[in-house]
Amino acid sequence: MGRLAHRQREHGQDRKPDGHKLITGYPEGRRIWLNVRWYDGKGDLLREDGNHGLLDVTLAGSALRVRSIVNLNDPNTRISEAHYAMTKQWAQQLRSLGYPADMPLACDRS
């Protein structure tokens, strides 16, 4: 029989242990994923999904070291982030409610 253990670790100065800052601020820069480490019965690491660490990159000819998800193509890592656009289904819903097809979209924050 297996055993499940949990430990929460936060990265970055703007995050609180309760995840409070996750959905506040500007959402276009927010990503969330789970970093899961799989161990065998002896405590040896079998696999790590969603590993976050340092990567060497080149930007505009300059070498940089940045913190990011190590393998964006890992099939066991799911990254959730905002993608802003209107889906075809939502556009059809608006049209069925009588809204014109050429209606400009806006946000009224008042």
N, CA, C and O of each residue as an XYZ file, in Angstrom:
440
protein
N       0.838     -1.171      0.000
C       0.000      0.000      0.000
C       0.887      1.239      0.000
O       1.887      1.299      0.715
N       0.512      2.222     -0.806
C       1.282      3.448     -0.914
C       0.964      4.430      0.196
O       0.046      4.220      0.990
N       1.731      5.495      0.239
C       1.565      6.519      1.252
C       1.672      7.865      0.543
O       2.479      8.021     -0.374
N       0.873      8.828      0.957
C       0.887     10.148      0.353
C       1.341     11.165      1.388
O       0.788     11.238      2.485
N       2.346     11.943      1.032
C       2.829     13.010      1.910
C       2.743     14.319      1.141
O       2.855     14.325     -0.085
N       2.546     15.419      1.843
C       2.383     16.730      1.221
C       3.279     17.740      1.913
O       3.372     17.778      3.140
N       3.931     18.552      1.108
C       4.701     19.672      1.641
C       4.530     20.829      0.677
O       4.762     20.680     -0.523
N       4.128     21.976      1.191
C       3.910     23.150      0.340
C       5.133     24.048      0.422
O       5.612     24.373      1.509
N       5.630     24.445     -0.746
C       6.764     25.348     -0.807
C       6.442     26.423     -1.822
O       5.996     26.129     -2.931
N       6.665     27.658     -1.445
C       6.349     28.781     -2.327
C       7.626     29.363     -2.920
O       8.653     29.443     -2.244
N       7.557     29.771     -4.194
C       8.676     30.435     -4.858
C       8.306     31.883     -5.085
O       7.164     32.178     -5.437
N       9.244     32.795     -4.891
C       9.006     34.207     -5.178
C       8.594     34.975     -3.938
O       8.015     34.412     -3.009
N       8.895     36.250     -3.930
C       8.613     37.079     -2.768
C       7.157     37.503     -2.676
O       6.692     37.838     -1.587
N       6.415     37.501     -3.792
C       5.043     38.013     -3.758
C       4.015     36.928     -3.480
O       2.819     37.172     -3.639
N       4.438     35.751     -3.075
C       3.487     34.676     -2.816
C       3.443     34.375     -1.330
O       4.478     34.329     -0.665
N       2.264     34.175     -0.824
C       2.083     33.808      0.574
C       1.767     32.317      0.634
O       1.268     31.762     -0.345
N       2.043     31.652      1.761
C       1.798     30.212      1.850
C       0.360     29.793      1.542
O       0.132     28.657      1.127
N      -0.598     30.674      1.735
C      -1.985     30.311      1.454
C      -2.357     30.515     -0.007
O      -3.508     30.280     -0.375
N      -1.411     30.951     -0.865
C      -1.699     31.168     -2.273
C      -2.484     32.440     -2.533
O      -3.021     32.616     -3.626
N      -2.563     33.324     -1.562
C      -3.390     34.529     -1.657
C      -3.119     35.357     -2.902
O      -4.065     35.837     -3.526
N      -1.885     35.537     -3.280
C      -1.540     36.397     -4.406
C      -1.753     35.736     -5.760
O      -1.578     36.386     -6.791
N      -2.121     34.482     -5.784
C      -2.244     33.771     -7.048
C      -3.199     34.442     -8.023
O      -2.848     34.632     -9.188
N      -4.387     34.803     -7.582
C      -5.368     35.332     -8.528
C      -5.490     36.843     -8.491
O      -6.401     37.385     -9.118
N      -4.619     37.547     -7.791
C      -4.678     38.996     -7.756
C      -3.610     39.563     -8.678
O      -2.723     38.840     -9.132
N      -3.697     40.845     -8.948
C      -2.714     41.484     -9.810
C      -3.066     41.310    -11.271
O      -4.242     41.258    -11.630
N      -2.067     41.219    -12.101
C      -2.254     41.091    -13.538
C      -2.204     39.615    -13.920
O      -1.129     39.016    -13.873
N      -3.323     39.013    -14.296
C      -3.367     37.570    -14.533
C      -2.587     37.098    -15.751
O      -2.276     35.911    -15.844
N      -2.259     37.985    -16.693
C      -1.562     37.512    -17.889
C      -0.148     37.025    -17.572
O       0.467     36.369    -18.412
N       0.372     37.320    -16.415
C       1.689     36.837    -16.035
C       1.655     35.708    -15.032
O       2.702     35.313    -14.518
N       0.485     35.177    -14.739
C       0.355     34.139    -13.718
C       0.304     32.755    -14.344
O      -0.400     32.532    -15.329
N       1.051     31.837    -13.769
C       0.996     30.430    -14.156
C       0.953     29.610    -12.875
O       1.513     30.001    -11.851
N       0.290     28.483    -12.947
C       0.250     27.592    -11.801
C       0.458     26.161    -12.278
O      -0.040     25.765    -13.332
N       1.196     25.400    -11.492
C       1.429     23.990    -11.779
C       1.797     23.324    -10.467
O       2.091     23.992     -9.476
N       1.776     22.019    -10.472
C       2.200     21.258     -9.310
C       3.580     20.682     -9.560
O       3.853     20.152    -10.637
N       4.442     20.783     -8.573
C       5.744     20.128     -8.603
C       5.589     18.885     -7.728
O       5.492     18.980     -6.504
N       5.567     17.715     -8.379
C       5.328     16.457     -7.673
C       6.569     15.588     -7.773
O       7.091     15.355     -8.863
N       7.032     15.116     -6.637
C       8.164     14.184     -6.586
C       7.646     12.817     -6.182
O       6.910     12.684     -5.204
N       8.032     11.807     -6.938
C       7.597     10.432     -6.704
C       8.764      9.646     -6.120
O       9.840      9.596     -6.716
N       8.556      9.031     -4.954
C       9.585      8.265     -4.260
C       9.160      6.810     -4.127
O       7.971      6.498     -4.070
N      10.147      5.932     -4.078
C       9.843      4.532     -3.809
C       9.798      4.303     -2.297
O       9.968      5.240     -1.518
N       9.573      3.084     -1.897
C       9.456      2.748     -0.482
C      10.714      3.007      0.330
O      10.641      3.140      1.552
N      11.877      3.083     -0.330
C      13.141      3.357      0.369
C      13.435      4.855      0.442
O      14.411      5.269      1.067
N      12.588      5.664     -0.198
C      12.809      7.106     -0.184
C      13.648      7.612     -1.334
O      14.045      8.777     -1.347
N      13.926      6.745     -2.309
C      14.688      7.175     -3.482
C      13.762      7.837     -4.489
O      12.665      7.342     -4.751
N      14.204      8.960     -5.055
C      13.413      9.697     -6.033
C      13.267      8.873     -7.310
O      14.260      8.462     -7.911
N      12.033      8.639     -7.714
C      11.753      7.909     -8.952
C      11.565      8.859    -10.126
O      12.078      8.613    -11.218
N      10.828      9.947     -9.900
C      10.506     10.881    -10.977
C      10.077     12.201    -10.352
O       9.562     12.236     -9.234
N      10.296     13.281    -11.084
C       9.811     14.592    -10.639
C       9.054     15.243    -11.783
O       9.588     15.395    -12.882
N       7.819     15.624    -11.526
C       6.984     16.317    -12.503
C       6.869     17.783    -12.100
O       6.746     18.098    -10.916
N       6.911     18.674    -13.080
C       6.749     20.100    -12.799
C       7.945     20.716    -12.114
O       7.795     21.654    -11.331
N       9.132     20.206    -12.397
C      10.347     20.716    -11.770
C      10.583     22.175    -12.164
O      10.521     22.523    -13.343
N      10.850     23.011    -11.185
C      11.095     24.436    -11.358
C      12.534     24.703    -10.955
O      12.939     24.361     -9.844
N      13.309     25.308    -11.843
C      14.708     25.551    -11.504
C      15.344     26.564    -12.431
O      14.654     27.288    -13.148
N      16.649     26.607    -12.412
C      17.408     27.571    -13.207
C      17.656     27.046    -14.618
O      17.997     25.880    -14.813
N      17.476     27.937    -15.601
C      17.742     27.625    -17.004
C      18.678     28.682    -17.566
O      18.555     29.864    -17.245
N      19.607     28.258    -18.401
C      20.475     29.199    -19.103
C      19.822     29.511    -20.442
O      19.532     28.604    -21.223
N      19.591     30.800    -20.708
C      18.963     31.235    -21.953
C      19.773     32.386    -22.550
O      20.587     33.014    -21.873
N      19.528     32.642    -23.822
C      20.139     33.786    -24.486
C      19.021     34.689    -24.982
O      18.117     34.240    -25.687
N      19.083     35.961    -24.612
C      18.074     36.931    -25.008
C      18.775     38.154    -25.574
O      19.571     38.797    -24.888
N      18.480     38.469    -26.817
C      19.084     39.615    -27.503
C      20.611     39.567    -27.421
O      21.270     40.591    -27.241
N      21.156     38.363    -27.557
C      22.604     38.197    -27.549
C      23.244     38.123    -26.172
O      24.456     37.936    -26.064
N      22.452     38.268    -25.122
C      22.993     38.213    -23.760
C      22.638     36.900    -23.088
O      21.498     36.441    -23.159
N      23.623     36.299    -22.434
C      23.392     35.059    -21.690
C      22.774     35.406    -20.340
O      23.272     36.267    -19.615
N      21.687     34.724    -20.021
C      20.984     34.957    -18.758
C      20.687     33.635    -18.077
O      20.621     32.595    -18.732
N      20.513     33.669    -16.796
C      20.046     32.514    -16.035
C      18.720     32.922    -15.408
O      18.655     33.884    -14.643
N      17.660     32.181    -15.737
C      16.316     32.511    -15.259
C      15.710     31.318    -14.527
O      16.113     30.176    -14.749
N      14.739     31.588    -13.652
C      13.993     30.530    -12.974
C      12.732     30.266    -13.778
O      11.978     31.186    -14.096
N      12.513     29.011    -14.101
C      11.338     28.639    -14.882
C      11.081     27.150    -14.719
O      11.829     26.447    -14.040
N      10.020     26.685    -15.348
C       9.760     25.259    -15.399
C      10.839     24.643    -16.280
O      11.066     25.103    -17.399
N      11.495     23.618    -15.786
C      12.647     23.053    -16.482
C      12.262     22.420    -17.813
O      12.976     22.592    -18.800
N      11.148     21.690    -17.863
C      10.752     21.004    -19.100
C       9.298     21.341    -19.428
O       8.379     20.732    -18.880
N       9.092     22.299    -20.310
C       7.729     22.701    -20.692
C       6.992     21.613    -21.466
O       5.765     21.648    -21.555
N       7.712     20.656    -22.023
C       7.096     19.604    -22.836
C       6.895     18.295    -22.081
O       6.577     17.276    -22.694
N       7.074     18.304    -20.767
C       6.883     17.098    -19.964
C       5.413     16.695    -20.009
O       4.559     17.480    -19.597
N       5.090     15.497    -20.497
C       3.684     15.095    -20.601
C       2.998     14.911    -19.247
O       1.772     14.813    -19.187
N       3.773     14.863    -18.162
C       3.198     14.697    -16.831
C       3.022     16.016    -16.089
O       2.590     16.027    -14.937
N       3.351     17.123    -16.739
C       3.215     18.447    -16.126
C       2.126     19.224    -16.855
O       2.171     19.382    -18.075
N       1.159     19.701    -16.105
C       0.114     20.538    -16.678
C       0.258     21.940    -16.114
O       0.255     22.141    -14.899
N       0.383     22.901    -17.011
C       0.534     24.299    -16.619
C      -0.788     25.002    -16.912
O      -1.293     24.943    -18.034
N      -1.338     25.657    -15.916
C      -2.571     26.410    -16.104
C      -2.236     27.891    -16.120
O      -1.527     28.391    -15.247
N      -2.749     28.581    -17.118
C      -2.546     30.016    -17.243
C      -3.700     30.606    -18.026
O      -4.426     29.893    -18.718
N      -3.864     31.904    -17.913
C      -4.967     32.580    -18.593
C      -4.657     32.740    -20.078
O      -3.546     33.112    -20.456
N      -5.644     32.457    -20.904
C      -5.577     32.707    -22.346
C      -6.814     33.517    -22.696
O      -7.929     32.994    -22.696
N      -6.615     34.790    -22.993
C      -7.750     35.677    -23.200
C      -8.199     35.680    -24.645
O      -7.444     36.043    -25.547
N      -9.406     35.282    -24.843
C     -10.031     35.314    -26.152
C     -11.478     34.877    -25.970
O     -11.827     34.257    -24.965
N     -12.296     35.199    -26.925
C     -13.674     34.736    -26.886
C     -13.758     33.435    -27.667
O     -13.304     33.351    -28.808
N     -14.332     32.442    -27.053
C     -14.488     31.164    -27.741
C     -15.630     31.257    -28.753
O     -16.513     32.107    -28.640
N     -15.592     30.377    -29.728
C     -16.660     30.322    -30.720
C     -17.995     30.030    -30.035
O     -19.025     30.590    -30.409
N     -17.971     29.152    -29.032
C     -19.197     28.806    -28.305
C     -19.784     30.028    -27.600
O     -20.997     30.236    -27.639
N     -18.942     30.839    -26.958
C     -19.449     32.025    -26.260
C     -19.963     33.060    -27.269
O     -20.980     33.707    -27.019
N     -19.278     33.225    -28.398
C     -19.748     34.152    -29.429
C     -21.114     33.719    -29.955
O     -21.987     34.560    -30.169
N     -21.309     32.422    -30.166
C     -22.607     31.918    -30.624
C     -23.687     32.150    -29.577
O     -24.836     32.437    -29.914
N     -23.315     32.025    -28.301
C     -24.271     32.277    -27.222
C     -24.720     33.740    -27.246
O     -25.911     34.024    -27.117
N     -23.781     34.661    -27.408
C     -24.135     36.080    -27.470
C     -25.042     36.365    -28.664
O     -26.025     37.097    -28.546
N     -24.704     35.779    -29.816
C     -25.536     35.971    -31.007
C     -26.946     35.429    -30.782
O     -27.918     36.048    -31.214
N     -27.072     34.282    -30.112
C     -28.393     33.697    -29.863
C     -29.215     34.549    -28.901
O     -30.442     34.453    -28.879
N     -28.544     35.380    -28.106
C     -29.244     36.282    -27.187
C     -29.604     37.613    -27.845
O     -30.178     38.493    -27.203
N     -29.263     37.755    -29.132
C     -29.650     38.945    -29.872
C     -28.575     40.005    -30.011
O     -28.842     41.071    -30.565
N     -27.386     39.749    -29.534
C     -26.320     40.731    -29.684
C     -25.839     40.744    -31.132
O     -25.741     39.687    -31.756
N     -25.532     41.948    -31.689
C     -25.100     42.027    -33.088
C     -23.701     41.446    -33.279
O     -22.865     41.518    -32.379
N     -23.454     40.874    -34.446
C     -22.160     40.258    -34.752
C     -21.034     41.282    -34.770
O     -19.881     40.927    -34.521
N     -21.343     42.555    -35.063
C     -20.299     43.576    -35.131
C     -20.164     44.367    -33.829
O     -19.551     45.435    -33.813
N     -20.735     43.847    -32.739
C     -20.677     44.535    -31.455
C     -19.235     44.569    -30.938
O     -18.606     43.519    -30.805
N     -18.703     45.770    -30.645
C     -17.365     45.829    -30.059
C     -17.417     45.350    -28.612
O     -18.400     45.582    -27.908
N     -16.374     44.693    -28.182
C     -16.292     44.213    -26.805
C     -15.574     45.242    -25.949
O     -14.564     45.812    -26.362
N     -16.097     45.471    -24.770
C     -15.481     46.429    -23.856
C     -15.716     45.977    -22.430
O     -16.535     45.095    -22.171
N     -14.995     46.583    -21.515
C     -15.138     46.276    -20.097
C     -15.546     47.544    -19.375
O     -14.836     48.548    -19.439
N     -16.672     47.515    -18.694
C     -17.143     48.652    -17.926
C     -16.824     48.375    -16.468
O     -17.490     47.571    -15.816
N     -15.800     49.049    -15.964
C     -15.337     48.794    -14.599
C     -15.963     49.754    -13.594
O     -15.557     49.760    -12.432
N     -16.930     50.558    -13.998
C     -17.510     51.521    -13.056
C     -18.551     50.893    -12.157
O     -19.129     51.576    -11.312
